[in-house]
Amino acid sequence: MKLHHYKLNVEWTGNEGTGTSSYAGYLRDHIIKKDGKLLLEASSDPAFRGDANKLNPEELLLAAISSCHMLWYLHLCSDAGIVVTGYVDLPEGEMIQDNSGGGKFSKVILHPKITIQDISLKNKALALHDIAHEKCFISQSCNFPITIEASFINE
């Protein structure tokens, strides 16, 4: 067994001079940074007074699930001799907000569109999505259903 440890710097940048003196009196903007890597500007969802031009935590969760699945899938295809030449995912997530203002994700659906060199390997390639899902660190850490609705594009 191996233990992996991750650290980031998440810094709120939305103080407009009065801090959180009122709910409407501050921005939800923040930055996510890691030394030596690209700085990411983020905010909350516009429904929660965030900046629509910046990624929000919910979108970042969706991206993490999709990205992790894709990376495992490409690894498994490579090991299986399936040559993937294109991969695009259009993931969707659904979050339910309760009456107290809190909430949780209720489901995520991945919609990867994959181009493989040999379309005759489509069924074998499709089956690898289940294994990728089982191995994905992020999806295995989630307590809601994640469905994969893959399609293939013939070169």
C-alpha positions as CSV (number, residue, x, y, z in Angstrom):
1,M,0.0,0.0,0.0
2,K,1.2,3.5,-0.8
3,L,0.1,6.7,0.8
4,H,-0.1,9.8,-1.5
5,H,-0.3,13.3,0.0
6,Y,-1.6,16.4,-1.8
7,K,-1.3,20.0,-0.7
8,L,-2.5,23.3,-2.3
9,N,-2.8,26.9,-1.4
10,V,-6.4,28.1,-1.6
11,E,-6.7,31.8,-0.9
12,W,-9.8,34.0,-0.7
13,T,-9.3,37.2,-2.7
14,G,-12.8,38.6,-2.4
15,N,-12.4,41.0,0.5
16,E,-13.6,44.4,-0.9
17,G,-12.6,46.3,2.3
18,T,-15.2,45.2,4.8
19,G,-14.6,41.5,4.8
20,T,-17.7,39.4,5.5
21,S,-19.6,42.1,7.3
22,S,-22.6,41.3,5.2
23,Y,-23.5,38.4,2.9
24,A,-23.7,40.6,-0.1
25,G,-20.7,42.6,0.8
26,Y,-17.9,40.3,-0.3
27,L,-16.9,38.5,-3.5
28,R,-16.6,34.7,-3.6
29,D,-13.4,34.9,-5.7
30,H,-10.4,32.9,-4.7
31,I,-7.2,31.5,-6.2
32,I,-5.9,27.9,-6.2
33,K,-2.2,27.6,-6.5
34,K,0.6,25.1,-6.2
35,D,4.2,26.1,-6.5
36,G,5.5,25.7,-10.0
37,K,2.0,25.2,-11.5
38,L,-0.5,27.4,-13.2
39,L,-2.6,29.6,-10.9
40,L,-6.3,28.9,-11.1
41,E,-8.9,31.7,-10.4
42,A,-12.1,30.4,-9.0
43,S,-15.4,31.6,-7.5
44,S,-18.6,30.1,-6.3
45,D,-21.5,29.2,-8.6
46,P,-23.4,32.3,-9.8
47,A,-26.4,30.9,-7.9
48,F,-24.4,31.6,-4.7
49,R,-23.2,35.1,-5.7
50,G,-20.2,33.9,-7.6
51,D,-18.4,35.0,-10.8
52,A,-19.8,33.2,-13.8
53,N,-16.6,33.7,-15.7
54,K,-14.6,31.5,-13.2
55,L,-14.7,27.8,-12.4
56,N,-16.5,26.9,-9.2
57,P,-16.0,24.0,-6.8
58,E,-18.8,22.0,-8.3
59,E,-17.3,22.3,-11.8
60,L,-13.9,21.4,-10.4
61,L,-15.3,18.3,-8.9
62,L,-16.9,17.3,-12.2
63,A,-13.6,18.0,-14.0
64,A,-11.7,15.9,-11.5
65,I,-14.0,12.9,-12.0
66,S,-13.9,13.2,-15.7
67,S,-10.1,13.8,-15.9
68,C,-9.3,10.9,-13.5
69,H,-11.6,8.5,-15.5
70,M,-10.1,9.6,-18.8
71,L,-6.5,9.1,-17.6
72,W,-7.3,5.6,-16.3
73,Y,-9.1,4.8,-19.5
74,L,-6.2,5.8,-21.7
75,H,-3.8,3.8,-19.5
76,L,-6.0,0.7,-19.8
77,C,-6.4,1.1,-23.6
78,S,-2.7,1.5,-24.0
79,D,-2.1,-1.7,-22.0
80,A,-4.8,-3.5,-24.1
81,G,-3.4,-2.5,-27.4
82,I,-6.3,-0.2,-28.3
83,V,-5.0,2.9,-29.9
84,V,-7.0,5.9,-28.8
85,T,-6.5,9.0,-31.0
86,G,-9.1,11.3,-29.6
87,Y,-11.1,11.7,-26.4
88,V,-13.5,14.4,-25.5
89,D,-15.9,14.2,-22.5
90,L,-18.9,16.4,-21.8
91,P,-19.6,15.5,-18.1
92,E,-22.8,16.5,-16.4
93,G,-23.5,16.6,-12.6
94,E,-26.6,17.1,-10.6
95,M,-26.5,18.7,-7.1
96,I,-29.5,18.9,-4.8
97,Q,-29.7,21.8,-2.4
98,D,-31.6,21.2,0.7
99,N,-33.8,23.7,2.6
100,S,-30.9,24.7,5.0
101,G,-28.8,25.9,2.0
102,G,-26.5,22.8,2.1
103,G,-26.6,20.1,-0.4
104,K,-24.8,17.3,-2.2
105,F,-24.2,15.9,-5.6
106,S,-26.8,13.2,-6.5
107,K,-25.3,11.9,-9.7
108,V,-22.7,12.5,-12.4
109,I,-22.8,11.3,-16.0
110,L,-19.7,11.1,-18.2
111,H,-20.2,11.4,-21.9
112,P,-16.9,10.5,-23.4
113,K,-16.6,10.5,-27.2
114,I,-13.6,8.4,-28.2
115,T,-11.8,7.9,-31.4
116,I,-10.0,4.6,-31.7
117,Q,-7.8,3.5,-34.6
118,D,-9.4,0.1,-35.0
119,I,-13.2,0.3,-34.6
120,S,-13.5,-3.5,-34.6
121,L,-12.1,-3.2,-31.0
122,K,-15.1,-1.1,-30.0
123,N,-16.6,-3.7,-27.6
124,K,-13.3,-4.3,-25.9
125,A,-12.7,-0.6,-25.6
126,L,-16.2,-0.1,-24.2
127,A,-15.6,-2.7,-21.5
128,L,-12.5,-0.9,-20.3
129,H,-14.7,2.0,-19.0
130,D,-16.0,-0.2,-16.2
131,I,-12.4,-1.0,-15.1
132,A,-11.4,2.6,-15.4
133,H,-14.3,3.6,-13.2
134,E,-13.3,1.0,-10.6
135,K,-9.7,2.2,-10.6
136,C,-10.4,6.0,-10.7
137,F,-9.3,7.4,-7.3
138,I,-11.7,10.3,-7.5
139,S,-14.8,8.3,-8.5
140,Q,-14.1,5.8,-5.8
141,S,-14.0,8.6,-3.3
142,C,-17.5,9.8,-4.2
143,N,-20.7,8.7,-2.5
144,F,-23.1,9.3,-5.5
145,P,-23.6,7.3,-8.7
146,I,-21.3,8.0,-11.6
147,T,-22.5,6.7,-15.0
148,I,-20.5,6.4,-18.1
149,E,-22.3,6.9,-21.5
150,A,-19.5,6.4,-23.9
151,S,-19.7,6.7,-27.7
152,F,-17.1,6.0,-30.4
153,I,-16.1,7.9,-33.5
154,N,-14.7,5.9,-36.4
155,E,-11.6,7.5,-38.0
